[in-house]
Amino acid sequence: MSYGIYRNCEGYSDPTAGAAMSNILRKERSQRRKAIRRKNRRLRKEAADKLTQDVAETTKEACDNDG
């Protein structure tokens, strides 16, 4: 990990601040990814529930029409 890109107000390299910023940015990215995964998981579950409901309704209609 390169901390040389972080510089203080005088223009000198500041590896301590660089390390701190890297950790903060890593945690923020991780939180964003987790939020996206939770949203996608919820959407997949809703889609699966809807599909299951549609299949059950179609099956019931088919059985009612046969009798």
Sequence and secondary structure as in RCSB ss.txt:
>XXXX:A:sequence
MSYGIYRNCEGYSDPTAGAAMSNILRKERSQRRKAIRRKNRRLRKEAADKLTQDVAETTKEACDNDG
>XXXX:A:secstr
   TT B TTS B HHHHHHHHHHHHHHHHHHHHHHHHHHHHHHHHHHHHHHHHHHHHHHHHHHHH 
